[in-house]
Amino acid sequence: MRGANFFHAADRALRFLGLLERRCAACREPFEPPSAPDWPVPEVEDVLAQLFCPDCRKRLRPRTTGFCPYCGEPSLLEDAPCMPCDHCLRTLPPWQEFLFFGVYDDLLRDLVLRAKFGGSLAVLDALGRVFAAVCANHYAVTSRPDVIVPMPLDRARLCSRGFNQCREMVRRASAALGVPVRVDLLVKTISLTPQSLLNREQRSLMKQPFEASDKVKGLHVLLVDDICTTGATMERAAERLLEAGARRVDAAVLARASRHARSVAGPALP
């Protein structure tokens, strides 16, 4: 009885001090999350419910319909059937499967920019948890990749930013899938104009900035980036991996930009 009273008093004290308080990863307001699911592969919505308050969660909806199944290009209507976009009807991308969480807009855009340019490790960890759930659910019903390869940064960009946000984001996906992260299989050797400042045509004309190691030969690779705008950069990276002997390449991003959006360029921190 005394033990129960002690733990009850300790719980009240910790809550009074705010040490057990759960705060939303987006707005930092306190909230009461539901009980954590106990199955090994939680649904994306369950992960969102653990990390974000109800108001923010309404602004972070996974896109389940209304996109191109080959490259993820969102349709103008969210509830439209999944149909190939004009670009993929002409030329299929080099990867076999494409998976993503949501459209690069509203709160998801703010969080990505906060993690990428604001250096918020807490937000980056939350996005990593969401991304891990996307990957775990997808590969629960299909063959898992052999390795995860985050999109590399050139040396100048890495030095100025201080970290590769993709490499940090995939840590939890690696643990969820039991798949190692390999940063030695793909490197970026050329510093180019930031991709957010280029349109699809300009990206298609850019030099091949990537080099792949022959160690990728025979491997099923999951190529990961945080944002996909036109897909041209990921296509170049996937092509290099396949040229080096990769057996298969899948592409996965957290956020997929829409050509119907007014703008996806110009980082502006919230």
C-alpha positions, 0 to 999 in steps of 0.5 A: 500500500505504501508503495502504491501511495509513493508511486501515486505521489511521484506521478503527481509530482512529475506531472506538476513539474511538467516532466510527464507532460506530452507536447505536440511536436508541431505547436508545442501545446500540451495534449493527451495522446491515446494509448500507444498501440501494441502491435509491431507495425503501427498504422501511420494515423496511430503514430501521428496521434502519439506525436501531434495534438488533434488540431495539428493532426487534422493538418497532417493527412496522409495522401491515400488517393489522388496521386500518380502510382509511379511518381506520386504526383498529386492530382488536383482532387484529393479523392480522385482515383490513382492514375498515371500522370502525363510524365509517367505515361510518356516515360516511366521512372527508373524505380520500381515502387514509390511511396510517400506520406503526404503532399508538401503543403500547409503544416507538413511543409512548415515542419520539413522546413523547420527540420531542414533549415531551422535545425530542429532535431525534435521535429526531425525525429517526429518526421522520422517516426512518421516516415518509419511508419510509412515504410514499415506498413508498405514493406509489411506486405512486400519484400523488404529492401537490402539497404536504405540509401539517403540522398547525399549532399555535396560537400559544400552543402553539407558543411553549410547545413551541418547535417544531412536531414535525410540521413537523420530521418531514415534512422527510425525507418532503418530500425523499424525495417531491420535494414541498414543505412548505407551512405557509401553507396551513393555520393554527390560529386557536383554542387548544383543550383538548389533544385527548388529553384529549377523547373522540370525542364531545367532539371532534366538538362542538369549534369549527372551529379551522382556517383554510385559504388559497385558495392551496390551490385545485386542489392535491393535499394530503398532511395530516400529523400525528404521532398520530391518536387519534380522527381528529376533529381531522384531519377538521376540518383536511381539511374546511377544506382541501377547502372552500378548494378543495383538489382532494384531501386524503390523511392520513398519521400516524406513529402511530395510536391504538387504542380498545382501548388502556387510555389514549392520554392523559397525556404521560409521558416515558420 
